[in-house]
Amino acid sequence: MTQEFVFSSTGTLARKLHTRLADQIGRSIVRGEIAPGDSLPSELRICEMMSVSRTAVREALRVLVGKGLLVSRPKSGTKVRAPECWNHLDPDILRWQFELDKTDDFLRKLFELRFAVEPAASAAAATARTADDADAIKKAFDGMSAAESMEAYIEADILFHKSIYQATHNQFFWPIAQMFELALHQSFRITAPGDHRSRSIVEHRALMEAIVTRQPEAAHAAALQLLKSTTQDIAKLLGSDPFTRK
């Protein structure tokens, strides 16, 4: 069926119209307001609903097709694709999902992925890293150690983990690093106010040294220990364990 839904034309004026339109449609899809298999209104109908040009509508739909949210075919129109077809590493899709997920669900999903890939990425980085990679990891670690504000600590911590993924020189790890730039902001804002920073610095140092000295097994173990400690910190700060599936 064709889904009739309401768009709002309000938003940050500095953003391009088609970007805001794609944001509103995409958010509606991720929220389930437009279900998989549903057809969007025609381009002309969306133009009428939003009081926007057909060019803006076409560009917005093209963006969402590129993210895997929509498929457009002659005669059958533009339809919403099933979630398994979406590009879940796309920053916008991640942002819409984070807005929708409860904190516990978000953290559980994030750390399931981190436990699965981060120790392996750390081991790969210990093998493949260049001198420049080692310098980048050291610099990020120094930023964590010297940070005087929570925001500066979070930014340095994110850069530390991104630098490890980049040091793998495996392009299939790189999209995960880009995703973590958004996801880790949410996670680190929960853990940063805790009293565990001194222990976290020690564990980050162990991970850095294992990568810099090319010890993949030690890097794998250090990354795993860091993740275990972080989940314990989060459970303590939240007063509950969000990592157990209900």
C-alpha positions as CSV (number, residue, x, y, z in Angstrom):
1,M,0.0,0.0,0.0
2,T,1.0,3.6,-0.3
3,Q,1.9,5.2,3.0
4,E,0.6,8.7,3.7
5,F,2.8,10.3,6.3
6,V,3.3,13.8,7.6
7,F,6.5,15.7,7.0
8,S,7.5,18.8,8.8
9,S,9.3,21.5,6.9
10,T,11.0,22.9,10.0
11,G,14.7,22.3,10.6
12,T,18.1,23.9,10.6
13,L,18.0,26.4,7.8
14,A,21.7,25.9,7.1
15,R,21.2,22.4,6.0
16,K,20.3,21.7,2.4
17,L,16.6,21.1,1.9
18,H,17.1,17.7,0.3
19,T,19.3,16.6,3.3
20,R,16.6,17.6,5.8
21,L,13.9,15.9,3.7
22,A,16.0,12.7,3.5
23,D,16.6,12.9,7.3
24,Q,12.8,13.1,8.0
25,I,11.9,10.3,5.6
26,G,14.8,8.1,6.8
27,R,13.9,8.6,10.5
28,S,10.3,7.7,9.7
29,I,11.5,4.5,8.1
30,V,13.8,3.5,10.9
31,R,11.1,4.2,13.4
32,G,8.8,1.8,11.6
33,E,6.3,4.6,10.7
34,I,6.7,3.5,7.1
35,A,6.9,-0.3,7.0
36,P,9.0,-2.6,4.8
37,G,7.2,-3.1,1.5
38,D,5.2,0.1,1.9
39,S,5.2,2.5,-1.1
40,L,6.1,6.1,-0.6
41,P,3.7,8.7,-1.9
42,S,4.5,9.9,-5.5
43,E,7.1,12.6,-5.9
44,L,4.4,15.1,-6.8
45,R,2.5,14.2,-3.6
46,I,5.6,14.6,-1.5
47,C,6.1,18.0,-3.2
48,E,2.6,19.0,-2.2
49,M,2.9,17.8,1.4
50,M,6.3,19.5,2.0
51,S,5.9,22.5,-0.3
52,V,9.3,21.7,-1.9
53,S,10.6,21.3,-5.4
54,R,10.6,18.0,-7.3
55,T,14.4,18.3,-7.6
56,A,14.7,18.3,-3.8
57,V,12.4,15.3,-3.5
58,R,14.3,13.3,-6.1
59,E,17.7,14.1,-4.5
60,A,16.4,13.1,-1.0
61,L,15.0,9.8,-2.4
62,R,18.3,9.2,-4.2
63,V,20.2,9.6,-0.9
64,L,17.9,7.1,0.8
65,V,18.2,4.6,-2.1
66,G,22.0,4.8,-1.6
67,K,21.6,4.0,2.1
68,G,19.7,0.9,1.2
69,L,16.4,2.1,2.8
70,L,14.5,2.4,-0.5
71,V,14.2,0.7,-3.8
72,S,12.8,2.5,-6.8
73,R,11.6,0.7,-9.9
74,P,9.5,1.8,-13.0
75,K,5.8,1.2,-12.6
76,S,6.1,-0.2,-9.0
77,G,7.3,3.1,-7.5
78,T,9.5,3.7,-4.5
79,K,9.2,1.2,-1.7
80,V,10.8,0.7,1.7
81,R,13.3,-2.2,1.9
82,A,13.6,-4.7,4.7
83,P,16.0,-3.8,7.5
84,E,18.5,-6.5,6.5
85,C,19.0,-4.6,3.2
86,W,19.9,-1.3,5.0
87,N,23.5,-0.1,5.2
88,H,23.7,-0.2,9.0
89,L,27.2,1.3,9.1
90,D,25.9,4.4,7.4
91,P,26.3,7.3,9.9
92,D,22.8,8.6,9.4
93,I,21.1,5.2,9.8
94,L,23.2,4.7,13.0
95,R,22.1,8.1,14.3
96,W,18.4,7.3,13.6
97,Q,18.7,3.9,15.3
98,F,20.5,5.4,18.3
99,E,17.7,7.9,18.7
100,L,15.2,5.0,18.7
101,D,17.0,2.3,20.8
102,K,16.8,2.3,24.6
103,T,20.1,2.9,26.4
104,D,20.4,-0.8,27.5
105,D,19.7,-2.1,24.0
106,F,22.1,0.3,22.4
107,L,24.9,-0.6,24.8
108,R,24.3,-4.4,24.4
109,K,24.4,-4.2,20.6
110,L,27.5,-1.9,20.6
111,F,29.5,-4.2,22.9
112,E,28.5,-7.3,21.2
113,L,30.1,-5.9,18.1
114,R,33.1,-4.5,20.0
115,F,33.8,-7.9,21.6
116,A,33.6,-9.6,18.3
117,V,35.9,-7.3,16.3
118,E,38.0,-5.1,18.5
119,P,40.4,-7.7,19.9
120,A,40.9,-9.1,16.4
121,A,41.5,-5.6,15.0
122,S,44.0,-4.9,17.8
123,A,45.9,-8.0,16.9
124,A,45.9,-7.1,13.2
125,A,47.1,-3.6,14.0
126,A,50.0,-5.1,16.0
127,T,51.0,-7.0,12.9
128,A,50.3,-4.4,10.2
129,R,51.0,-1.0,11.8
130,T,53.4,1.4,10.3
131,A,55.6,3.9,12.2
132,D,53.0,6.6,11.4
133,D,50.3,4.4,12.8
134,A,52.3,3.8,16.0
135,D,52.8,7.6,16.3
136,A,49.0,8.2,15.8
137,I,48.1,5.7,18.5
138,K,50.7,7.1,20.9
139,K,49.5,10.7,20.3
140,A,45.9,9.7,21.0
141,F,46.9,7.9,24.2
142,D,48.9,11.0,25.3
143,G,45.8,13.1,24.6
144,M,43.8,10.8,27.0
145,S,46.5,11.0,29.7
146,A,46.7,14.8,29.4
147,A,43.0,15.6,29.0
148,E,41.7,18.1,31.6
149,S,38.0,17.9,30.6
150,M,35.6,15.0,30.1
151,E,35.0,16.1,26.5
152,A,38.7,16.2,25.7
153,Y,39.1,12.7,27.2
154,I,36.2,11.3,25.2
155,E,37.6,12.8,21.9
156,A,41.1,11.4,22.6
157,D,39.6,8.0,23.6
158,I,37.6,7.8,20.3
159,L,40.7,8.8,18.3
160,F,42.7,6.1,20.1
161,H,40.3,3.4,19.0
162,K,39.9,4.8,15.5
163,S,43.6,4.8,15.1
164,I,43.8,1.1,15.9
165,Y,41.3,0.2,13.3
166,Q,43.1,2.3,10.7
167,A,46.4,0.7,11.6
168,T,45.0,-2.7,10.5
169,H,45.4,-1.6,6.9
170,N,42.3,-3.7,6.2
171,Q,39.6,-1.6,4.5
172,F,36.9,-3.9,5.9
173,F,37.7,-2.7,9.4
174,W,37.6,1.0,8.4
175,P,33.8,1.4,8.3
176,I,33.6,0.1,11.8
177,A,36.0,2.8,12.9
178,Q,33.8,5.4,11.3
179,M,30.7,4.0,13.0
180,F,32.4,4.0,16.4
181,E,33.1,7.8,16.1
182,L,29.3,8.2,16.5
183,A,28.6,5.2,18.7
184,L,31.4,5.6,21.2
185,H,30.3,9.2,21.9
186,Q,27.2,7.7,23.5
187,S,29.0,5.0,25.4
188,F,31.9,7.1,26.7
189,R,29.5,9.8,28.0
190,I,28.1,7.1,30.3
191,T,31.5,5.9,31.5
192,A,33.6,9.1,31.5
193,P,32.1,10.5,34.8
194,G,33.1,7.4,36.7
195,D,36.1,7.0,39.0
196,H,37.8,4.4,36.8
197,R,39.9,6.7,34.7
198,S,43.3,5.8,36.2
199,R,42.7,2.1,35.6
200,S,41.4,2.8,32.1
201,I,44.6,4.7,31.3
202,V,46.7,1.7,32.5
203,E,44.7,-0.7,30.3
204,H,44.9,1.6,27.3
205,R,48.6,1.9,27.8
206,A,49.0,-1.9,27.8
207,L,47.0,-2.0,24.5
208,M,49.1,0.7,22.9
209,E,52.4,-0.9,23.9
210,A,51.4,-4.3,22.6
211,I,50.5,-2.8,19.2
212,V,53.6,-0.6,19.1
213,T,55.9,-3.5,20.0
214,R,54.2,-5.8,17.4
215,Q,52.8,-8.3,19.9
216,P,49.4,-9.5,18.4
217,E,48.5,-12.0,21.1
218,A,49.2,-9.4,23.8
219,A,47.2,-6.8,21.9
220,H,44.2,-9.2,21.6
221,A,44.3,-9.9,25.3
222,A,44.7,-6.2,26.2
223,A,41.8,-5.2,24.1
224,L,39.6,-8.0,25.6
225,Q,40.6,-6.9,29.1
226,L,39.8,-3.3,28.3
227,L,36.3,-4.2,27.0
228,K,35.6,-6.4,30.0
229,S,36.5,-3.6,32.4
230,T,34.4,-1.1,30.5
231,T,31.3,-3.3,30.6
232,Q,31.8,-3.7,34.4
233,D,32.1,0.1,34.7
234,I,28.9,0.7,32.8
235,A,27.0,-1.9,34.8
236,K,28.2,-0.2,38.0
237,L,27.3,3.3,36.9
238,L,23.9,2.3,35.6
239,G,23.1,0.1,38.6
240,S,22.1,-2.7,36.3
241,D,23.7,-5.0,33.7
242,P,22.6,-4.0,30.2
243,F,24.7,-6.7,28.5
244,T,22.5,-9.7,29.4
245,R,19.9,-10.5,26.8
246,K,16.4,-10.4,28.3
